Structures are given as C-alpha cells and as structure tokens.
Amino acid sequence: MSTLAATLAIVITLGTVAAPFASAATVDTGAWYVLVNRHSGKVLDLYNLATNDGAIIAQWTRNDGAWQQWQFVDSGGGYYRLKSRHSGKVLDVFNWSTADGAAIVQWTDTNGANQQFRLSDSVGGYVRLINRHSNKVVEVQGASTADGASVVQYFDWNGANQQWQLVRVDGTTPGGTLPSSIRWSSSGVLAGPKPDSAHGDVVAIKDFTVVRHNNAWQVYATTASPSQDAGGDYIRLPWRMGLLTQTNSSC
C-alpha cells in the first residue's frame, strides 16, 4: 500500500468529460445520436430500413442500427435538420402540413422550413423537437409504446411522448479529455484494499487506470493477496464525472 505526504482535503477534477445526453444548448453537429422517447423508452427509427422519399418514421426498440442514428445538421438560427445515417435523408413534415397528426417522414434534404427543427428543453435532460414551419412538435402518436408506432407532429403540450433524450453513439467528444496525469499528495492512504467474500484476502492495490465502459467511468487497479498473484478489481464511478473527493490529502 502506498501513501504520499501532505495535508488537508483533496478535490481531484478528472478533466471535462462530455455528458452522455445532449440538451438544446449542447447538441454536437459532428456526432450521431439515437433519440429515446421518454414515454415508451423506444427510439426514433427509419421504418423497415427504407431509403425512399416519403418513408415513414416510427419508434422501435433500440438496437443502435444506422437507421436509428441521426445527425443534427445546422440550418442556422437555432434550427437543425435531422439526417439519417442509413439513408442520408432528413426528417420532414410530410407535404408541409400544419395539422395535428401529420406524418413525419424522411425526404431528400432541401433545407426547407418543414425539415428544420429547434430543440426545446424539458426537465430531466429531455428535449422537444419543434418544427420551424408548423411550430408543432415531434411525438409518438397516441402515446403508444408499441414497436412500429407512428411518429407525427402535434401541438406542443410537453407530454412525455413528445420528449426525447439525445443519446450520443459516436463522434468527437466536445469539451476536452481526461488529463494524462494528475499530481497530488496525501497524508493518508489514497486507496486501500477491502477484503470481502467477493474479493478474498486482498492486502494491497496499485496501478490505477481510468477507463470508460458501459456508459460509466471506472477506475481499475491491480490487487495483491496471499492466495493469488494478482487480480483486477475496480471502483465504479458514475457517468457524469465532476469532483472526486478524499480526505487528508491535497493537490
């Protein structure tokens, strides 16, 4: 077990790490997203993997296929087109309708107002997609929870079936990365073993490594015990990294 000398409390900031979800203010035009409906838990889906103009948009169980991935293309003025990774076409209010229940389809990108949407924040990290032409929002019709349920536009009443979580599936990470090293000192043990029924007679840990896995940051360390040469154990940290604190130590 290693200790480092010094005093007071440590506050280790592990860099600026992007959140897994985007808001109206943080959408990244270089990334691809799946859009998860708050009510059903299902995602915006290009039905039947279609590539033709006029193909309907539905919801479906998430599988992260290219037909469920969307890129926000900047139209200016806070509006975006949503481009399908599978077809290269964009979300479109069919036939420039302004009616409640009008179908949301895909269409060749013309940058028309009926293809432009702005993001309006709802609570809990969800957004509503508001069409520039009709001023109505994208919703799962009838608050359905079924695979294949139609996605339409409707008057904005901030319903759960109108709220979408933008979950990033790839692209560049904005806001920086974890630092290559962190220096601090401590008057106490930085991390210590905790033998239990799951981990056995662990007597020491060392060689910390921070990795991303399953939408969480995890700190891995090498362990040592009398009964085995070495083992891999980890402390699981929540996805939204901010401050990690420890007493009796200082930066």
MIVEX-801233 format. One line per 2 residues: their letters; for each residue x, y, z of N, C-alpha, C. Coordinates in pm, 1 decimal, padded with zeros to 6 digits, m for minus. Example, Ala and Ser with C-alpha at 12.3 -4.5 7.8 and 13.67 -1.06 7.14 Angstrom:
BEGIN
as) 01319.0,m00569.0,00780.0,01230.0,m00450.0,00780.0,01320.0,m00330.0,00780.0; 01285.0,m00225.0,00708.0,01367.0,m00106.0,00714.0,01290.0,00003.0,00787.0
END
This chain:
BEGIN
ms) 00084.6,m00117.6,00000.0,00000.0,00000.0,00000.0,00088.5,00123.0,00000.0; 00063.1,00217.4,m00088.5,00147.1,00335.5,m00094.4,00075.5,00455.3,m00036.8
tl) 00152.4,00543.4,00028.6,00098.0,00669.6,00077.9,00187.4,00781.6,00030.4; 00132.6,00901.7,00019.6,00208.2,01019.4,m00018.9,00189.5,01124.4,00088.6
aa) 00293.0,01206.0,00109.6,00287.9,01301.2,00219.3,00223.9,01431.1,00177.8; 00148.8,01487.9,00270.8,00097.7,01625.7,00267.2,m00021.9,01638.2,00356.5
tl) m00110.4,01737.1,00326.2,m00215.3,01770.1,00421.0,m00346.5,01800.0,00353.6; m00448.2,01822.1,00439.3,m00579.1,01872.6,00400.4,m00654.8,01779.3,00309.0
ai) m00760.8,01836.8,00243.3,m00850.3,01753.8,00162.6,m00819.7,01769.5,00016.6; m00839.2,01661.0,m00055.5,m00814.9,01663.4,m00199.4,m00944.9,01680.5,m00273.8
vi) m00940.0,01756.9,m00380.7,m01050.8,01761.7,m00475.7,m00988.7,01738.3,m00611.4; m01005.1,01618.0,m00664.1,m00944.0,01580.6,m00790.8,m01045.4,01602.8,m00900.8
tl) m01014.9,01689.8,m00995.6,m01103.7,01711.0,m01108.9,m01051.4,01629.6,m01225.2; m01126.6,01531.1,m01269.7,m01081.5,01440.6,m01374.8,m01116.1,01495.2,m01512.1
gt) m01077.2,01616.9,m01543.6,m01099.0,01672.1,m01676.3,m01243.5,01704.9,m01700.2; m01270.7,01763.2,m01817.0,m01407.4,01793.5,m01856.7,m01455.7,01682.3,m01946.9
va) m01550.4,01604.1,m01900.4,m01597.1,01487.7,m01974.1,m01738.0,01512.6,m02022.5; m01763.1,01489.0,m02150.5,m01895.4,01514.8,m02206.2,m01999.8,01425.8,m02142.0
ap) m02115.8,01482.1,m02116.6,m02228.3,01403.3,m02068.0,m02278.2,01312.3,m02178.4; m02344.7,01200.0,m02143.7,m02392.8,01110.2,m02247.0,m02512.4,01163.9,m02321.8
fa) m02579.4,01263.6,m02264.7,m02700.6,01316.4,m02324.0,m02679.8,01461.8,m02363.3; m02744.2,01502.1,m02473.7,m02733.6,01639.7,m02519.8,m02857.4,01717.1,m02479.8
sa) m02840.9,01846.6,m02463.4,m02953.3,01936.4,m02440.0,m02962.8,02031.1,m02557.9; m03059.3,02121.7,m02553.0,m03074.0,02218.6,m02660.8,m02947.1,02299.3,m02679.5
at) m02873.2,02320.0,m02572.1,m02754.4,02403.8,m02579.4,m02628.5,02326.8,m02616.2; m02631.9,02193.3,m02608.5,m02508.2,02116.7,m02622.5,m02507.2,02019.0,m02739.1
vd) m02605.4,02022.8,m02827.2,m02606.3,01929.1,m02939.3,m02480.1,01947.9,m03023.3; m02420.0,01838.0,m03063.0,m02295.0,01837.9,m03138.9,m02323.7,01795.8,m03282.4
tg) m02301.1,01885.4,m03377.5,m02329.5,01854.7,m03518.1,m02229.2,01755.6,m03576.9; m02124.6,01722.6,m03504.6,m02029.6,01623.5,m03552.6,m02059.0,01483.0,m03503.9
aw) m02164.0,01468.2,m03424.2,m02194.1,01338.7,m03362.4,m02319.9,01277.2,m03422.0; m02339.0,01149.3,m03393.4,m02462.8,01078.5,m03426.0,m02533.7,01045.8,m03295.7
yv) m02665.8,01055.6,m03298.5,m02746.1,01032.4,m03179.4,m02856.9,00931.9,m03208.1; m02895.9,00857.3,m03104.8,m03026.4,00792.1,m03105.4,m03117.1,00876.8,m03016.9
lv) m03243.8,00886.6,m03055.4,m03340.5,00969.3,m02983.7,m03437.7,00877.5,m02911.2; m03430.7,00878.1,m02779.8,m03508.8,00786.8,m02697.1,m03631.7,00859.7,m02643.6
nr) m03749.9,00803.0,m02670.6,m03873.0,00865.4,m02624.5,m03891.6,00845.0,m02474.4; m03929.5,00950.3,m02406.7,m03943.1,00943.0,m02260.9,m04056.7,00850.2,m02218.2
hs) m04165.5,00850.1,m02291.4,m04282.3,00771.6,m02252.2,m04262.8,00622.6,m02277.6; m04214.4,00589.3,m02395.4,m04207.1,00448.3,m02434.9,m04071.3,00384.6,m02410.5
gk) m03966.5,00466.4,m02402.7,m03832.0,00412.3,m02392.4,m03778.8,00359.6,m02523.9; m03856.1,00377.2,m02631.2,m03812.9,00332.2,m02764.0,m03756.8,00450.2,m02843.6
vl) m03699.0,00421.0,m02958.9,m03621.3,00523.8,m03027.4,m03678.7,00558.7,m03164.2; m03639.6,00676.4,m03209.9,m03677.8,00723.6,m03342.7,m03612.1,00634.2,m03447.2
dl) m03692.6,00578.5,m03538.3,m03647.1,00469.9,m03625.3,m03699.0,00493.4,m03766.8; m03610.7,00472.0,m03863.9,m03649.9,00476.4,m04004.7,m03712.3,00341.3,m04038.3
yn) m03844.3,00339.2,m04048.2,m03919.1,00213.5,m04054.1,m03876.6,00127.1,m04172.3; m03850.6,00001.0,m04142.5,m03819.9,m00100.1,m04243.1,m03693.5,m00068.4,m04322.5
la) m03603.3,00010.2,m04264.6,m03474.5,00042.4,m04327.1,m03490.5,00106.4,m04465.4; m03598.0,00179.9,m04484.6,m03627.1,00237.9,m04616.3,m03525.5,00345.3,m04653.9
tn) m03508.3,00363.9,m04784.2,m03421.5,00470.7,m04834.6,m03496.3,00566.2,m04927.3; m03624.9,00544.2,m04948.8,m03701.5,00626.8,m05043.0,m03759.4,00750.9,m04976.0
dg) m03780.5,00855.5,m05056.9,m03852.1,00973.3,m05009.4,m03992.1,00932.8,m04963.8; m04036.5,00989.7,m04854.6,m04170.8,00963.0,m04804.8,m04180.6,00845.3,m04710.7
ai) m04069.6,00774.8,m04687.8,m04072.0,00661.1,m04594.6,m04106.2,00710.4,m04454.6; m04189.3,00633.8,m04384.7,m04239.5,00679.9,m04255.9,m04134.0,00664.3,m04145.8
ia) m04148.3,00749.1,m04047.3,m04066.0,00741.7,m03927.1,m04152.6,00683.8,m03815.6; m04097.8,00589.1,m03743.2,m04170.8,00521.0,m03636.3,m04082.2,00515.0,m03512.4
qw) m04132.5,00450.6,m03408.4,m04047.1,00418.4,m03294.3,m04021.8,00268.2,m03295.1; m03909.0,00229.4,m03237.4,m03874.1,00087.3,m03232.5,m03780.2,00064.2,m03115.0
tr) m03777.2,m00060.3,m03070.6,m03682.1,m00097.6,m02966.6,m03540.4,m00063.8,m03012.1; m03464.1,m00009.4,m02923.5,m03329.8,00037.5,m02959.6,m03237.1,m00078.0,m02994.0
nd) m03168.7,m00064.9,m03108.7,m03063.8,m00159.8,m03144.6,m02939.0,m00089.6,m03197.6; m02942.4,00044.0,m03203.0,m02830.8,00127.2,m03247.8,m02793.8,00104.5,m03393.9
ga) m02887.2,00050.1,m03473.9,m02864.4,00039.3,m03617.0,m02852.4,00176.2,m03681.5; m02792.2,00180.7,m03800.7,m02773.8,00308.5,m03870.6,m02907.2,00376.6,m03896.8
wq) m03014.7,00298.5,m03910.0,m03148.4,00353.8,m03935.3,m03208.7,00415.6,m03809.3; m03139.4,00401.9,m03696.7,m03183.3,00466.0,m03572.0,m03089.1,00579.1,m03529.7
qw) m02992.9,00608.6,m03613.6,m02894.7,00711.5,m03579.4,m02918.1,00837.2,m03662.5; m02908.1,00951.0,m03596.2,m02941.6,01079.8,m03657.3,m02834.0,01182.6,m03626.0
qf) m02806.2,01263.7,m03727.7,m02709.6,01372.2,m03711.6,m02781.9,01505.7,m03724.3; m02745.8,01599.9,m03639.0,m02806.4,01733.0,m03642.5,m02725.7,01822.7,m03735.7
vd) m02788.7,01862.7,m03845.6,m02724.2,01947.1,m03945.9,m02772.0,02090.2,m03924.5; m02679.8,02180.5,m03903.6,m02714.3,02318.3,m03867.8,m02779.7,02391.4,m03984.4
sg) m02899.9,02445.4,m03959.4,m02969.3,02527.2,m04059.0,m02962.1,02675.7,m04025.3; m02899.9,02709.8,m03914.2,m02890.9,02848.5,m03871.5,m03009.8,02889.0,m03786.1
gg) m02990.8,02991.8,m03706.2,m03099.2,03043.8,m03624.5,m03146.3,02950.7,m03515.8; m03063.5,02853.8,m03479.1,m03102.4,02758.6,m03375.3,m03182.5,02640.3,m03426.2
yy) m03193.4,02625.6,m03558.2,m03267.3,02513.6,m03618.0,m03170.4,02413.2,m03679.7; m03216.5,02286.9,m03684.7,m03135.5,02177.8,m03738.5,m03221.2,02088.0,m03826.0
rl) m03155.0,02023.7,m03925.0,m03215.9,01909.6,m03992.5,m03160.8,01782.7,m03927.9; m03245.6,01681.1,m03919.0,m03204.0,01553.5,m03861.2,m03182.2,01453.7,m03974.3
ks) m03056.4,01420.9,m03997.8,m03018.7,01336.3,m04111.2,m02999.6,01191.7,m04067.4; m03061.4,01100.2,m04141.8,m03048.0,00957.7,m04113.2,m02910.9,00907.2,m04157.1
rh) m02847.9,00831.5,m04071.4,m02719.0,00772.6,m04108.0,m02736.6,00665.6,m04215.1; m02849.5,00600.5,m04214.4,m02875.1,00491.3,m04308.2,m02904.4,00541.3,m04449.3
sg) m02993.7,00638.3,m04461.1,m03040.0,00681.6,m04593.8,m02977.7,00811.6,m04641.2; m02924.7,00891.0,m04549.5,m02873.8,01022.7,m04586.0,m02983.3,01126.0,m04604.7
kv) m03108.0,01087.7,m04579.9,m03220.6,01180.7,m04593.4,m03257.6,01237.4,m04456.6; m03346.3,01337.0,m04457.6,m03373.2,01410.3,m04334.0,m03519.1,01399.3,m04293.1
ld) m03543.1,01422.8,m04164.1,m03680.9,01428.6,m04115.3,m03755.3,01542.2,m04183.9; m03883.3,01516.9,m04212.0,m03963.0,01608.9,m04293.6,m04108.9,01597.6,m04249.7
vf) m04175.4,01712.0,m04229.1,m04320.4,01708.8,m04207.5,m04385.1,01695.1,m04344.8; m04451.8,01582.9,m04365.3,m04499.5,01547.5,m04499.2,m04590.6,01655.1,m04557.1
nw) m04557.7,01692.6,m04681.8,m04640.8,01783.0,m04760.8,m04660.7,01919.4,m04693.0; m04564.2,01960.1,m04613.1,m04567.6,02091.9,m04549.2,m04693.5,02111.2,m04463.8
st) m04744.5,02004.7,m04408.7,m04867.0,02014.2,m04329.8,m04845.2,02094.1,m04201.2; m04951.0,02161.4,m04158.4,m04950.9,02227.3,m04027.4,m05052.0,02161.7,m03932.8
ad) m05110.0,02050.2,m03975.7,m05216.5,01984.6,m03899.0,m05159.9,01894.4,m03790.0; m05231.9,01885.0,m03678.7,m05200.1,01784.1,m03578.6,m05212.9,01645.6,m03641.3
ga) m05118.2,01558.5,m03610.7,m05122.4,01422.0,m03661.5,m05056.9,01403.9,m03796.5; m05005.0,01511.4,m03856.0,m04936.8,01498.4,m03985.3,m04813.3,01410.6,m03970.0
ai) m04789.1,01328.1,m04070.0,m04681.4,01229.7,m04063.0,m04543.7,01295.2,m04067.5; m04453.8,01239.4,m03989.2,m04311.6,01270.2,m04001.6,m04250.5,01161.0,m04089.0
vq) m04185.8,01203.1,m04196.7,m04127.5,01109.5,m04292.6,m03980.9,01147.9,m04313.3; m03915.0,01074.8,m04402.5,m03783.7,01119.2,m04447.7,m03795.7,01170.9,m04590.3
wt) m03706.1,01262.7,m04624.6,m03709.0,01320.9,m04759.3,m03569.0,01369.7,m04794.5; m03544.3,01379.1,m04924.5,m03419.1,01439.4,m04969.9,m03403.0,01577.6,m04905.8
dt) m03282.9,01609.0,m04864.4,m03256.4,01733.6,m04792.2,m03266.1,01854.0,m04885.6; m03368.9,01936.6,m04861.4,m03384.5,02062.6,m04935.6,m03362.5,02183.4,m04844.6
ng) m03339.7,02157.8,m04717.7,m03327.4,02263.0,m04616.6,m03454.0,02347.1,m04606.5; m03567.4,02287.0,m04639.2,m03695.1,02356.1,m04626.3,m03732.4,02375.6,m04480.6
an) m03818.2,02474.1,m04455.0,m03860.2,02501.8,m04317.4,m03931.8,02382.6,m04255.1; m03997.3,02300.2,m04338.8,m04065.1,02181.4,m04285.3,m03967.2,02069.3,m04250.1
qq) m03838.6,02091.4,m04279.6,m03734.3,01995.2,m04243.2,m03646.2,02046.8,m04128.9; m03680.1,02162.1,m04078.9,m03597.5,02224.5,m03975.7,m03666.9,02218.1,m03838.8
fr) m03588.4,02185.1,m03739.0,m03640.4,02168.6,m03603.3,m03548.2,02239.1,m03503.9; m03609.5,02301.6,m03406.2,m03530.5,02354.1,m03294.4,m03555.9,02266.9,m03171.6
ls) m03462.9,02270.5,m03079.8,m03471.2,02189.0,m02959.2,m03514.6,02276.0,m02842.5; m03617.1,02230.7,m02773.0,m03664.9,02299.8,m02653.9,m03651.9,02205.0,m02535.1
ds) m03586.0,02249.6,m02431.3,m03558.3,02162.5,m02317.0,m03682.8,02131.7,m02234.8; m03695.8,02005.3,m02197.3,m03789.0,01961.4,m02093.7,m03705.2,01918.2,m01973.9
vg) m03770.0,01888.6,m01863.2,m03694.2,01853.2,m01743.1,m03624.7,01718.3,m01760.0; m03517.3,01700.5,m01685.3,m03451.9,01570.4,m01678.3,m03365.3,01535.6,m01796.5
gy) m03320.9,01635.3,m01873.7,m03232.2,01607.8,m01985.9,m03301.5,01565.8,m02113.2; m03430.7,01588.5,m02124.7,m03506.2,01558.1,m02246.0,m03532.4,01686.4,m02324.2
vr) m03555.0,01671.2,m02455.3,m03585.9,01785.5,m02540.6,m03709.0,01755.6,m02624.4; m03772.3,01862.3,m02673.2,m03878.8,01851.4,m02771.3,m03827.3,01908.1,m02902.8
li) m03869.0,01847.9,m03012.8,m03827.9,01890.7,m03146.9,m03941.7,01970.9,m03208.4; m03920.1,02099.7,m03227.9,m04025.0,02189.5,m03274.6,m03998.5,02228.2,m03419.5
nr) m04095.7,02199.6,m03505.9,m04079.3,02225.4,m03648.2,m04086.8,02374.3,m03679.5; m03998.9,02419.3,m03766.9,m03992.6,02562.5,m03799.3,m04116.2,02608.7,m03875.6
hs) m04168.4,02525.5,m03963.3,m04281.8,02564.2,m04047.5,m04413.5,02561.5,m03971.0; m04438.9,02454.1,m03900.0,m04569.6,02436.1,m03834.8,m04571.6,02479.8,m03689.0
nk) m04453.8,02490.9,m03629.6,m04438.7,02521.2,m03487.1,m04498.2,02411.1,m03398.5; m04510.2,02292.2,m03453.8,m04557.1,02177.1,m03376.2,m04440.3,02083.4,m03347.4
vv) m04464.9,01989.2,m03256.1,m04354.3,01907.4,m03207.9,m04365.9,01763.2,m03256.0; m04252.6,01696.8,m03255.5,m04245.1,01556.4,m03295.0,m04288.0,01470.0,m03176.6
ev) m04386.1,01381.0,m03199.7,m04434.1,01295.1,m03090.9,m04463.9,01154.9,m03141.4; m04468.5,01060.4,m03046.1,m04517.7,00925.7,m03076.2,m04669.7,00931.4,m03070.5
qg) m04732.8,00897.4,m03182.4,m04877.7,00914.4,m03194.3,m04952.1,00831.7,m03089.3; m05048.2,00897.7,m03023.8,m05132.0,00829.1,m02926.7,m05059.4,00779.6,m02803.5
as) m04939.4,00831.6,m02780.3,m04858.6,00787.2,m02665.3,m04840.5,00635.3,m02664.5; m04828.9,00578.1,m02783.5,m04811.8,00433.0,m02795.8,m04676.7,00388.6,m02740.4
ta) m04672.8,00265.3,m02693.0,m04546.6,00204.6,m02650.9,m04506.2,00088.5,m02742.8; m04579.5,00070.3,m02851.8,m04556.7,m00044.0,m02940.8,m04446.5,m00016.0,m03042.5
dg) m04369.9,m00119.6,m03077.7,m04280.4,m00110.1,m03192.0,m04361.8,m00078.1,m03316.8; m04311.4,00012.3,m03398.8,m04378.2,00046.6,m03523.6,m04479.5,00158.1,m03511.1
as) m04502.0,00208.9,m03390.2,m04597.0,00319.5,m03373.0,m04548.5,00441.3,m03450.4; m04641.7,00511.9,m03512.2,m04608.1,00625.1,m03598.2,m04555.3,00743.4,m03517.9
vv) m04465.2,00815.5,m03581.1,m04416.4,00942.0,m03527.4,m04476.8,01053.5,m03611.3; m04540.2,01149.5,m03545.3,m04616.0,01255.1,m03612.6,m04581.7,01389.0,m03547.3
qy) m04643.9,01495.4,m03599.2,m04633.9,01623.6,m03530.3,m04764.6,01651.5,m03456.3; m04754.5,01731.4,m03350.8,m04872.9,01761.9,m03271.3,m04847.7,01890.0,m03193.1
fd) m04957.4,01950.8,m03149.9,m04949.3,02069.3,m03065.3,m04860.7,02041.5,m02943.4; m04776.1,02136.6,m02911.0,m04681.0,02118.8,m02801.4,m04749.4,02134.4,m02665.4
wn) m04764.6,02021.3,m02595.7,m04816.9,02026.2,m02458.7,m04718.1,01965.0,m02359.2; m04595.0,01945.3,m02407.9,m04485.1,01895.5,m02324.3,m04515.0,01757.4,m02266.4
ga) m04588.5,01675.7,m02341.5,m04617.4,01539.4,m02298.8,m04493.2,01452.1,m02301.6; m04493.7,01346.5,m02221.1,m04379.2,01255.3,m02217.7,m04356.0,01190.2,m02353.3
nq) m04463.3,01171.8,m02432.5,m04447.7,01112.9,m02565.9,m04392.9,01213.3,m02666.9; m04374.7,01339.1,m02623.6,m04315.1,01443.0,m02707.9,m04171.4,01474.3,m02666.7
qw) m04124.2,01403.7,m02568.1,m03991.0,01432.7,m02514.3,m03891.7,01323.8,m02555.3; m03774.7,01368.3,m02594.2,m03672.8,01278.3,m02647.5,m03540.1,01303.0,m02577.0
ql) m03472.2,01194.8,m02550.4,m03337.9,01203.2,m02494.3,m03238.4,01177.9,m02606.4; m03144.3,01268.5,m02623.8,m03045.1,01257.8,m02730.0,m02923.6,01183.1,m02676.0
vr) m02911.1,01057.4,m02714.3,m02803.9,00972.9,m02662.8,m02697.2,00959.1,m02770.5; m02582.9,01009.6,m02741.5,m02472.3,01009.7,m02837.2,m02418.9,00867.6,m02856.9
vd) m02402.2,00828.7,m02983.3,m02349.0,00695.2,m03009.6,m02209.1,00697.8,m03067.3; m02168.2,00808.9,m03125.9,m02028.8,00824.9,m03166.0,m02005.1,00968.8,m03205.1
gt) m01885.3,00996.8,m03253.4,m01847.8,01133.2,m03289.6,m01738.8,01182.7,m03197.4; m01688.0,01300.3,m03226.5,m01583.8,01357.5,m03143.9,m01641.9,01402.0,m03011.1
tp) m01563.4,01394.3,m02907.6,m01608.1,01432.2,m02773.9,m01576.4,01578.1,m02748.6; m01678.2,01663.7,m02731.9,m01651.0,01804.4,m02706.0,m01607.3,01825.9,m02562.3
gg) m01539.9,01937.4,m02539.7,m01512.1,01978.0,m02403.1,m01386.0,01920.2,m02342.7; m01298.0,01857.2,m02424.0,m01171.8,01810.8,m02370.5,m01174.5,01664.9,m02331.4
tl) m01062.9,01620.1,m02274.4,m01046.4,01480.1,m02238.0,m00988.1,01471.7,m02097.5; m00978.6,01350.7,m02049.0,m00912.5,01331.0,m01921.2,m00766.0,01370.8,m01931.5
ps) m00708.9,01429.4,m01826.9,m00566.9,01464.7,m01830.6,m00481.0,01340.1,m01835.8; m00359.1,01356.2,m01890.5,m00268.8,01241.7,m01898.8,m00213.1,01204.1,m01762.2
si) m00211.5,01299.2,m01670.4,m00165.2,01268.4,m01535.7,m00226.6,01365.7,m01436.2; m00234.2,01323.8,m01311.4,m00282.9,01406.9,m01202.3,m00181.4,01396.5,m01089.2
rw) m00139.7,01511.3,m01035.6,m00042.8,01509.9,m00926.9,m00109.4,01559.1,m00798.7; m00087.8,01488.9,m00692.6,m00138.7,01532.2,m00563.2,m00054.5,01467.1,m00453.9
ss) m00076.9,01510.3,m00331.5,m00009.2,01448.5,m00217.9,m00110.9,01420.6,m00109.3; m00077.7,01329.5,m00021.5,m00173.9,01286.6,00079.2,m00102.4,01243.8,00206.1
sg) m00165.8,01271.8,00318.5,m00111.7,01224.9,00445.8,m00168.7,01089.1,00484.5; m00259.8,01039.0,00401.8,m00322.0,00910.6,00430.4,m00317.5,00819.9,00309.1
vl) m00375.4,00704.4,00322.6,m00380.2,00607.7,00213.3,m00471.6,00660.4,00103.2; m00421.9,00662.4,m00020.0,m00502.1,00710.7,m00132.0,m00616.7,00616.5,m00162.4
ag) m00591.3,00489.3,m00156.2,m00695.1,00388.2,m00175.1,m00646.8,00262.1,m00106.5; m00736.1,00193.5,m00043.1,m00694.9,00076.0,00031.2,m00776.4,m00046.3,m00003.2
pk) m00724.6,m00164.1,00025.2,m00797.4,m00287.9,m00003.5,m00915.5,m00305.4,00090.1; m01015.8,m00375.6,00041.6,m01132.6,m00405.4,00124.1,m01167.8,m00552.0,00104.1
pd) m01101.1,m00641.0,00176.1,m01130.6,m00783.8,00160.7,m01275.9,m00814.1,00194.0; m01336.8,m00897.7,00113.3,m01473.2,m00941.6,00140.5,m01495.0,m01074.9,00072.2
sa) m01616.7,m01126.2,00077.9,m01644.7,m01257.9,00021.7,m01625.8,m01261.8,m00128.8; m01643.1,m01145.8,m00193.1,m01630.9,m01141.9,m00339.0,m01486.9,m01128.0,m00385.1
hg) m01400.9,m01064.2,m00300.8,m01266.5,m01031.9,m00344.9,m01157.3,m01104.0,m00267.1; m01193.8,m01178.0,m00164.8,m01095.1,m01257.6,m00094.0,m01006.4,m01175.4,m00002.6
dv) m00884.2,m01225.8,00017.4,m00792.5,m01165.4,00114.2,m00700.8,m01063.2,00047.3; m00758.8,m00959.3,m00011.5,m00680.0,m00855.4,m00077.4,m00601.6,m00777.7,00027.1
va) m00470.2,m00761.4,00004.8,m00386.6,m00690.5,00101.8,m00328.5,m00561.5,00045.2; m00333.8,m00541.6,m00087.1,m00278.0,m00419.8,m00146.0,m00339.7,m00395.3,m00283.0
ik) m00344.2,m00267.0,m00321.7,m00386.3,m00230.4,m00456.5,m00292.9,m00122.9,m00509.7; m00275.3,m00118.7,m00643.5,m00186.5,m00019.4,m00704.1,m00221.8,m00006.9,m00852.3
df) m00147.3,00079.0,m00923.3,m00157.3,00093.1,m01069.3,m00298.4,00127.9,m01114.8; m00347.7,00243.9,m01073.5,m00482.6,00284.4,m01110.7,m00491.0,00320.5,m01258.5
tv) m00600.5,00282.1,m01322.5,m00628.3,00318.3,m01461.1,m00774.8,00356.8,m01473.4; m00802.3,00470.4,m01540.2,m00939.7,00514.7,m01561.5,m00982.0,00476.8,m01702.5
vr) m01095.0,00407.8,m01716.0,m01146.2,00367.1,m01846.6,m01295.5,00394.5,m01853.6; m01346.5,00400.7,m01976.6,m01489.7,00414.7,m01998.5,m01546.0,00280.1,m02040.7
hn) m01653.3,00235.7,m01974.3,m01715.1,00107.6,m02007.4,m01861.7,00112.1,m01968.4; m01949.2,00070.2,m02061.2,m02093.3,00065.0,m02033.9,m02147.2,00197.4,m01980.1
na) m02107.3,00305.7,m02047.9,m02155.9,00439.3,m02011.9,m02122.9,00479.9,m01869.0; m02009.7,00427.8,m01817.9,m01964.3,00467.8,m01685.1,m01813.0,00478.4,m01687.4
wq) m01760.6,00568.3,m01605.8,m01616.2,00573.1,m01585.8,m01581.7,00478.4,m01472.2; m01479.4,00397.4,m01495.0,m01438.5,00301.1,m01394.4,m01289.9,00317.8,m01366.5
vy) m01253.3,00301.0,m01240.5,m01113.9,00307.7,m01200.2,m01067.0,00165.8,m01168.8; m00975.7,00115.7,m01250.9,m00923.6,m00019.0,m01232.3,m00791.0,m00012.9,m01155.9
at) m00765.6,m00116.0,m01077.4,m00639.3,m00122.9,m01005.3,m00594.6,m00267.9,m00995.2; m00463.9,m00287.9,m00986.9,m00408.1,m00420.7,m00962.8,m00418.3,m00451.8,m00813.8
ta) m00458.1,m00574.0,m00782.4,m00469.2,m00614.1,m00641.9,m00369.7,m00725.2,m00610.9; m00334.1,m00736.6,m00484.6,m00243.8,m00843.0,m00439.8,m00302.5,m00910.5,m00317.0
sp) m00287.0,m01042.5,m00311.2,m00335.3,m01117.1,m00195.4,m00247.6,m01239.7,m00175.6; m00243.0,m01293.9,m00054.2,m00161.6,m01413.6,m00029.3,m00204.3,m01533.2,m00112.6
sq) m00330.8,m01540.0,m00149.6,m00380.7,m01659.6,m00216.3,m00372.9,m01653.4,m00368.4; m00342.3,m01535.6,m00423.2,m00329.7,m01525.9,m00568.1,m00230.3,m01416.9,m00601.8
da) m00163.6,m01434.1,m00714.1,m00056.4,m01341.8,m00750.7,m00107.8,m01200.3,m00771.2; m00212.0,m01184.4,m00849.7,m00267.4,m01051.5,m00878.5,m00407.4,m01068.2,m00931.1
gg) m00482.8,m00962.1,m00921.7,m00618.4,m00967.3,m00974.8,m00661.4,m00830.6,m01019.7; m00765.3,m00822.5,m01099.2,m00817.6,m00694.0,m01143.4,m00943.4,m00659.7,m01068.4
dy) m00939.6,m00552.9,m00995.8,m01057.8,m00506.6,m00924.6,m01084.2,m00363.8,m00968.4; m01203.0,m00313.4,m00944.3,m01229.4,m00176.2,m00985.0,m01329.8,m00109.1,m00894.2
ir) m01321.6,00023.7,m00894.1,m01420.7,00107.9,m00829.5,m01502.4,00171.0,m00940.8; m01631.0,00151.1,m00940.8,m01715.9,00202.1,m01048.6,m01761.0,00344.4,m01015.3
lp) m01734.6,00437.2,m01105.6,m01774.7,00575.6,m01087.9,m01892.2,00606.7,m01178.3; m01981.3,00700.3,m01138.8,m02094.8,00735.4,m01224.5,m02049.0,00802.5,m01352.3
wr) m02136.0,00796.1,m01454.3,m02101.1,00852.9,m01585.3,m02071.2,01001.0,m01576.4; m02155.2,01078.4,m01504.5,m02139.7,01223.4,m01503.3,m02026.2,01258.7,m01408.4
mg) m01905.9,01266.0,m01465.1,m01790.0,01293.0,m01382.0,m01787.1,01438.8,m01339.9; m01749.7,01464.9,m01219.3,m01735.2,01601.6,m01173.4,m01620.9,01608.3,m01075.1
ll) m01651.1,01596.5,m00947.6,m01548.3,01603.5,m00845.7,m01539.4,01471.6,m00770.6; m01418.4,01428.0,m00750.3,m01391.8,01308.6,m00670.5,m01315.7,01355.0,m00547.5
tq) m01364.7,01328.4,m00430.8,m01303.6,01384.7,m00310.4,m01243.7,01276.7,m00222.3; m01142.2,01317.7,m00147.7,m01082.7,01229.4,m00047.7,m01029.2,01317.0,00064.4
tn) m01041.4,01271.7,00186.5,m00993.1,01349.9,00299.7,m00846.0,01325.0,00325.2; m00786.9,01412.8,00404.8,m00647.7,01401.9,00448.5,m00548.3,01403.2,00333.8
ss) m00575.6,01482.0,00231.2,m00484.0,01489.7,00118.3,m00504.4,01621.8,00047.4; m00413.3,01655.8,m00041.2,m00424.2,01783.9,m00111.3,m00355.1,01777.2,m00245.9
c) m00401.3,01863.5,m00339.9,m00336.9,01871.8,m00470.8,m00206.0,01947.9,m00458.7
END
